[in-house]
Amino acid sequence: MRKPVHEDIVREGKCAQPAVCPLSRVRAGTVVCIKELATPLELRNRLREMGFCEEQKIKLLSREGNLICQVCNARLGISAELADGILVEPVPQRLKVA
């Protein structure tokens, strides 16, 4: 009997499903697009004030301790618990032209 595959697992820095996954499950170095802020209203408003808005592209720089993200040319640190409520979608990497 096959084990069920969990669709929220991240593989090779990308969400296993084509839709969204929590920012806390993305590999460092990955550029993602925020799709939904699944946090209480006060936190949602504060995240938006800091630049974590829906459709905003961010880069996860580090996962050591707190998560360090590059948002609007600024580096911001958030807890993994808070990152659980930020649902993101990987941004396809563009091919570099030599």
N, C-alpha and C positions, 0 to 999 in steps of 0.2 A: 504494500500500500504506500502511495506517495504522500509525503508530508505536504501540507498546504503551504504555498508561497505567500509570505507576507508582502503586500504591495507597498508598504511604507519604508522598505529597506533601501538604503542608498548604495549603489554599486558604482565603483570607479568615479566617485564624486558627483554622480547624477542620480536623481530620483528614479527608482525602479519603474514607477508608473509615470506616464507622460504628463500628468496633472501637477499636483503640488505635494510638498513635504515640508516639515518643520526646518527652519534654519539651523537648528541644533544638530541636524543629521547630515549636513552638507560638509564635504571635505574642504579643508583650508586651501585657498587658491582659486576657488570656484566663484564665478560671477553668476548671480541669480537675480531674478526679478521678483519683487514682493507682490504677492497676489492677494493676501488677506491678513489682517491683523486680528487674530482670535484671542484677544485679551480683554479684560474689563475696560469700560469706557474711559476711565481716568488714565490708565496706562496707554490705551490706544491714542488718546489725544497727546500725551507726552511723547510717545514714539513718533507721531507725525511732526511735532514741533522739532524733534531732533533730526528729521529727514527720512525716517523710516515710513514712507508713504506707499500706498498701493501703486503699482506699476513703476516704482523707483528701482533702478538697477543698483545693486551693491556688490561688493566683493568681500568674501570672508577671508581675512588675512591670517588669523591664528585661532586655534582652538585650545591653547594651553591656558588652563585656569578659566578666565572669562573669554568669551568670543570677541575678537577684535574685528570690526568691520570697517571698510572704507565706504563712507556715505557722503555724497556731495563734497568730495575732496577733503573730507575730515575723517579721522580715525576715531571710532567710538567703541567702547567696551560695554558689553551686556552679559548678563548671566546666561548660562545654558537653560535655566528654567524660563527666563523671559524669551529666549530664542525659540523655545518650544511653541510659543504662541504666534510666531511670525511664520506664516506659510509662504513658501517661495517655489519658484519654478526655475530650473536651470536655463541660462541663456546660451543658445548654441554658439560655439566658437566659430568665428569667421576665418576663412582660409586666408593666410598671409600671402600676399603677392610679392614676389622677389623683384 
